[in-house]
Structure formats: C-alpha cells, structure tokens
Amino acid sequence: MKMWNKIYFNKQSIKKETDTAILINMPSKSDYANYSFWHPAKLVREEGGKGYFLSFSFTDGWTFKLKTKTRELNVNQDVIIKAFESVHEEISSGVKKDR
C-alpha cells in the first residue's frame, strides 16, 4: 500500500495555474533554485494563513520532473522533501496555529 506525503509551501511559489495542474517553483534556498515542476491541481490544497499556506500531496515512489528553460531532470520524492524541508517546517507550524 502506498503512503501519502504532504509538503507545505507558500502561495508565492506558484508560477502558473491551469484547470488541471499547478506550476510550483522549487525553494530559492535549495540546490534546485531555478527549477519548477507541474503538479496535479487536485493534489494542491489551501491550508490556511489567509490563503498563503498551501500543500501538495504525492504517494511514495512519485517522480517529479524538474524543469528550467534549458534543462529537465527527473528526481524522486526524497529530493523534493529535502528541498522543501525548511519551508515545510515553517509553514506547518503556522498551519497548526491557524486552526
């Protein structure tokens, strides 16, 4: 059985939105600062903070396709979890206070 993971992030990290997907920028303080990735819109949720706190969910084994204008690479969930670690911790504590 696959486990679900949830990463908290700030709404300012959204680069573009369509009806079906959201383009999320990687954190500027990560090794992948200039990269972004598309994520299904139905797996992105508002978590509070007057609409600024969001989360995206994914199952174990999910592969993320990171892109810049000239490069593309596939990374696993561990890379994403590590890159969003400080943002996730900061926002998750804010989400708990908000509720």
Secondary structure, DSSP 8 states (H G I E B T S, - for coil): ---EEEEEEEGGGEEEE-SSEEEEE--TTSTTTT-EEEEEGGGEEEEEGGGTEEEEEEETT-EEEEE-SS-EEEEEHHHHHHHTHHHHHHHHHHHHHH-
